Amino acid sequence: MASRSTRILEAAARVIARRGVRGLRVEELAAEAGVSTALIYYHFKDRTGILRKTLEFISDRADRYTTRPAPDGEPLSPREEVEQALLLELQDTAEVRENSSAWGELRASAVFDEVLREDLERSTLVWVQEVADLLGRIRPTASAVALTAAAERLTALLEGLSMRWLSGTLRIAHARTLLSEAIDAEIERLGR
């Protein structure tokens, strides 16, 4: 069962990334996942359930590709961990493009969908707290308020850079440079 629901969520992320939330049709999702529409409704109840679980799925998937161990097995410094957690969101791979596109679509849809907005708020708060915790390992004397504000600025910047990259208005290398410079600026600011 878990493999079927995972297959459906993978397909939902692909469809949303390709056609947007408004373009998500359960029939198309069923065809993309290779399952029946009845099975989709069995697992997710309704369209809102599909969207909520897809948001959770893409958040979990982003966690997996942004928290990889170092290739040489050496532990990362706290600074390297922050950079990895953020910069790996800007990779020109099919998985990251798909995840970032779907996240952007779900975020935009949350403007009009209160249930999705609550789920997105929870996911964003978790993400901000994870980044704040990483920043706190670099600047342990910084206040929780300052760490959270720095994490909010960095994650908001990353979302904006990602949308510009995905829409073709910003090259990925430049987006990564801007984000890296912002990380340096926030770490310096926290040290004051």
C-alpha positions in Angstrom: 0.0 0.0 0.0 2.7 2.5 0.9 4.3 2.0 -2.5 1.0 2.8 -4.2 0.5 5.9 -2.2 4.1 7.0 -2.8 3.7 6.4 -6.5 0.6 8.6 -6.5 2.4 11.3 -4.6 5.3 11.2 -7.0 2.9 11.5 -9.9 1.0 14.3 -8.2 4.3 16.3 -7.8 5.1 15.7 -11.5 1.6 16.8 -12.6 1.6 19.9 -10.4 5.1 20.8 -11.5 4.0 20.4 -15.2 0.5 21.8 -15.2 0.0 23.6 -11.9 -2.4 23.0 -9.1 -5.3 24.2 -11.2 -4.3 21.7 -13.9 -4.4 18.8 -11.5 -7.2 16.4 -12.5 -7.7 13.2 -10.6 -8.1 11.3 -13.9 -4.8 12.6 -15.2 -3.1 11.8 -11.9 -4.5 8.3 -12.0 -3.1 7.8 -15.5 0.3 9.3 -14.5 0.5 7.0 -11.4 -0.8 4.0 -13.2 -3.7 3.4 -10.7 -7.4 3.8 -10.7 -9.2 7.0 -9.6 -10.9 5.0 -6.9 -7.5 4.1 -5.4 -6.6 7.7 -5.3 -9.8 8.6 -3.5 -9.3 5.6 -1.2 -5.9 6.9 -0.1 -6.5 10.7 -0.1 -10.3 11.1 0.2 -10.5 14.2 -2.0 -8.5 16.8 -4.0 -7.6 18.7 -0.9 -6.2 15.5 0.6 -4.1 15.0 -2.4 -2.7 18.5 -2.3 -2.0 18.3 1.5 -0.2 15.0 1.2 1.7 16.2 -1.9 2.9 19.2 0.1 4.1 16.9 2.8 5.8 14.6 0.3 7.7 17.3 -1.5 8.9 18.8 1.9 10.1 15.3 2.9 11.8 14.8 -0.4 13.6 18.2 -0.2 14.8 17.2 3.3 16.4 14.1 1.8 18.3 15.8 -0.9 19.4 18.8 1.2 20.7 16.8 4.1 23.0 14.3 2.3 26.2 13.3 4.1 29.4 14.7 2.7 30.7 12.6 -0.3 34.0 12.0 1.4 32.4 10.9 4.7 33.9 13.9 6.6 31.4 15.7 8.8 30.4 19.2 7.5 31.2 22.3 9.5 28.1 24.2 10.8 28.7 26.8 8.0 28.9 24.1 5.4 25.7 22.5 6.7 23.8 25.8 6.3 25.1 26.3 2.9 24.3 22.7 1.9 20.8 22.9 3.3 20.0 26.0 1.3 22.1 25.7 -1.9 21.0 22.2 -2.6 17.5 23.7 -3.2 19.1 25.3 -6.3 20.3 22.3 -8.3 19.5 21.8 -12.0 18.2 18.3 -11.6 14.8 17.0 -12.6 14.0 16.1 -9.0 14.8 19.6 -7.6 13.1 21.4 -10.5 10.0 19.3 -10.1 10.0 19.8 -6.3 10.6 23.5 -6.5 8.0 24.0 -9.2 5.4 22.0 -7.2 6.3 23.9 -4.0 5.8 27.2 -5.7 2.5 26.1 -7.2 1.3 24.9 -3.8 2.4 28.1 -2.2 0.6 30.2 -4.7 -2.5 28.1 -4.4 -2.5 28.6 -0.6 -3.4 32.2 -1.1 -6.9 31.0 -2.0 -7.1 27.8 0.0 -7.2 28.1 3.8 -6.6 24.4 4.5 -3.5 24.4 2.3 -2.4 27.7 3.8 -2.3 26.1 7.3 -0.3 23.1 6.0 2.1 25.4 4.1 2.5 27.6 7.2 3.4 24.5 9.3 5.9 23.3 6.6 7.5 26.7 6.4 7.8 27.0 10.1 9.6 23.7 10.3 11.9 24.7 7.5 12.7 28.1 9.1 13.3 26.4 12.5 15.7 23.9 10.9 17.7 26.8 9.3 17.6 28.8 12.5 19.0 25.8 14.4 21.8 25.4 11.9 22.6 29.1 12.2 22.6 28.7 16.0 25.4 26.2 15.7 27.5 28.9 13.9 26.4 31.7 16.3 25.5 30.0 19.5 25.2 33.4 21.4 22.7 34.9 19.0 19.2 35.2 20.3 16.4 32.9 19.2 14.6 35.9 17.7 17.6 36.9 15.7 18.3 33.4 14.5 14.6 33.0 13.4 14.6 36.3 11.6 17.8 35.4 9.7 16.3 32.0 8.8 13.1 33.7 7.6 15.1 36.1 5.4 17.2 33.3 3.9 14.3 30.9 3.2 12.2 33.7 1.7 15.1 34.8 -0.5 15.6 31.2 -1.6 12.0 30.8 -2.6 12.2 34.0 -4.6 15.5 33.0 -6.3 14.1 29.6 -7.0 11.0 31.1 -8.8 13.2 33.4 -10.8 15.5 30.6 -11.8 12.6 28.3 -12.7 10.9 31.0 -14.7 14.1 31.7 -16.7 14.7 35.2 -15.4 17.8 34.3 -13.4 20.6 31.9 -14.1 21.1 29.2 -11.5 24.8 30.1 -11.0 23.9 33.7 -10.2 21.1 32.6 -7.9 23.5 30.4 -6.0 26.0 33.2 -5.7 23.3 35.6 -4.4 22.2 33.1 -1.8 25.7 32.3 -0.7 26.4 36.0 -0.3 23.2 36.4 1.7 24.2 33.5 4.0 27.5 35.2 4.7 25.7 38.5 5.4 23.3 36.9 7.8 26.1 35.0 9.7 28.0 38.3 10.0 24.9 40.1 11.1 24.3 37.5 13.8 27.9 37.9 15.1 27.3 41.6 15.9 
